[in-house]
Amino acid sequence: RYFLQNNHRQLSLQKMKLFKAFVREKYQITLRNEQDEALIERLVNKSEVPEDIIKNILSMYRNIDSSSFVSENTLIDFHKRIDRFYKQCK
C-alpha cells in the first residue's frame, strides 16, 4: 500500500518496526534508544553482525524518522542494509 502511494518514508518506518520486532524476538533486545552503546554492543555480540552494519541501520533510521521526505533510493539503500543484517545474523 505505501509503495503504491510512493510513501517511501512510511515504508521505511514499517521496515524498521519489523526489524525491531525481529531483534526483540530473536535476541530479547528492545531497541528503544537507538544510540544506546550497551544495547548495540549486546546486539553485535548476539547476532555476530559487524558493529558498523548495525550502527549504519540505526543511523539511517534516525535520519528517516526525522525527515518529512524519503527518496526511493534511500528506501532501497535502507532495505539492502537491513537485508544484509538478516543474511549475516546468527
C-alpha positions as CSV (number, residue, x, y, z in Angstrom):
1,R,0.0,0.0,0.0
2,Y,2.7,2.5,1.0
3,F,4.8,1.5,-2.0
4,L,1.9,2.2,-4.4
5,Q,1.4,5.6,-2.8
6,N,5.2,6.3,-3.2
7,N,5.3,6.8,0.5
8,H,8.9,5.7,1.0
9,R,9.1,7.2,4.5
10,Q,6.2,5.2,5.8
11,L,7.6,2.0,4.1
12,S,11.0,2.7,5.7
13,L,9.4,3.2,9.2
14,Q,7.5,-0.1,8.7
15,K,10.7,-1.9,7.8
16,M,12.3,-0.6,11.0
17,K,9.3,-1.7,13.0
18,L,9.7,-5.3,11.6
19,F,13.5,-5.1,12.2
20,K,13.0,-4.1,15.9
21,A,10.4,-6.9,16.3
22,F,12.9,-9.4,14.8
23,V,15.7,-8.2,17.2
24,R,13.3,-8.3,20.2
25,E,12.1,-11.9,19.3
26,K,15.4,-13.4,18.4
27,Y,17.8,-11.7,20.8
28,Q,15.5,-10.4,23.6
29,I,16.9,-6.9,23.0
30,T,14.5,-3.9,22.8
31,L,15.8,-1.1,20.6
32,R,14.1,1.9,22.2
33,N,17.1,4.3,22.3
34,E,18.9,3.6,19.0
35,Q,22.0,5.4,20.4
36,D,22.5,3.2,23.4
37,E,26.0,1.8,23.0
38,A,25.4,-1.0,25.5
39,L,22.4,-2.3,23.5
40,I,24.3,-2.0,20.3
41,E,27.2,-4.0,21.8
42,R,24.8,-6.7,23.0
43,L,23.2,-6.9,19.6
44,V,26.7,-7.2,17.9
45,N,27.7,-10.0,20.3
46,K,24.4,-12.0,20.0
47,S,23.9,-11.5,16.2
48,E,27.6,-11.7,15.3
49,V,26.9,-8.9,12.7
50,P,29.6,-6.3,12.5
51,E,29.0,-3.2,14.6
52,D,29.3,-0.8,11.6
53,I,26.4,-2.6,9.8
54,I,24.1,-2.2,12.9
55,K,25.2,1.4,13.6
56,N,24.5,2.2,9.9
57,I,21.0,0.8,10.1
58,L,20.2,2.8,13.3
59,S,21.8,5.9,11.9
60,M,19.8,5.7,8.7
61,Y,16.6,5.1,10.7
62,R,17.2,8.2,12.8
63,N,17.6,10.2,9.6
64,I,14.5,8.7,8.0
65,D,12.5,9.2,11.2
66,S,13.4,12.9,11.4
67,S,12.8,13.6,7.7
68,S,9.5,14.5,6.1
69,F,10.5,13.0,2.7
70,V,12.4,9.9,1.9
71,S,13.6,9.2,-1.6
72,E,13.2,5.8,-3.4
73,N,17.0,5.4,-3.4
74,T,17.1,5.9,0.4
75,L,14.4,3.3,0.9
76,I,16.3,0.8,-1.4
77,D,19.6,1.5,0.5
78,F,17.9,1.1,3.9
79,H,16.3,-2.2,2.7
80,K,19.6,-3.5,1.5
81,R,21.3,-2.8,4.8
82,I,18.5,-4.5,6.8
83,D,18.6,-7.4,4.4
84,R,22.3,-7.7,4.9
85,F,21.8,-7.9,8.7
86,Y,19.2,-10.7,8.2
87,K,21.6,-12.7,6.0
88,Q,24.5,-12.3,8.3
89,C,22.9,-12.7,11.7
90,K,23.4,-15.9,13.8
